[in-house]
Amino acid sequence: MNKLNETSLDPEDWDATRKLGQRMLSDIMEQTRTVRDRPVWQTVPNGVKARIDAPLPREGQPLEQVYEQF
C-alpha cells in the first residue's frame, strides 16, 4: 500500500490525547461519585434538545471539541 494513501485513526498528538482521556476518565468518576446528589430524573433543557436535533457534522472534528459538545 502506498503510504500517501494510507488512512490512520492514530491521533496527531498522543500526549494531548492521553491528557484528554485522563480528563474524560476523571469526569466519569466524578459523575459517578456524585450521582446520589442529583435527582433521579430531570427535564432535558431546550438547548440540549436543540443540539440533539442539530445535523451531524460532515467533516471530522477535533476530539476535544467533540468531548466539549458531549
TIROLO-265843 format. One record per residue (C-alpha): x, y, z. Coordinates in steps of 0.001 Angstrom, whole numbers, plus 500000, padded with zeros to 6 digits. Layout:
N
XYZ
...
//
This chain:
70
500000500000500000
501249503433499113
501966505436502313
500398508549500752
497037506775500516
497180505248503984
494487506380506387
495107506197510112
492971506733513165
496096507468515203
495985510895516851
498463513508515706
499482514150519327
499441511100521601
500305513143524713
497370515521524202
495061512564523535
496270510831526707
495693514025528716
492158514381527335
491490510687528052
492589511189531657
490265514202531914
487393512144530492
488004509350532997
488201511836535852
484901513415534740
483262509974534588
484475509132538076
483228512467539463
479843511992537777
479591508524539344
480790509714542774
478148512454542935
475246510556541326
473353510361544631
473464514163544948
471273514666541863
467601513943541244
466753510665539529
465058512499536639
465492515969535227
463706517545532287
466008517892529292
466706521613528718
465597523058525371
469173523954524448
470210520311524831
467229519147522764
468211521598520020
471785520249519932
470470516677519718
468259517635516772
471032519580515007
472523517997511887
475682515987512343
478948517451511079
480044516368507609
483749516549508439
485832515141511241
486056517214514403
488893517525516920
488457515083519803
488472517829522439
485701519706520596
483612516528520404
484081515924524137
483138519517524985
479939519157522966
479210515861524706
//
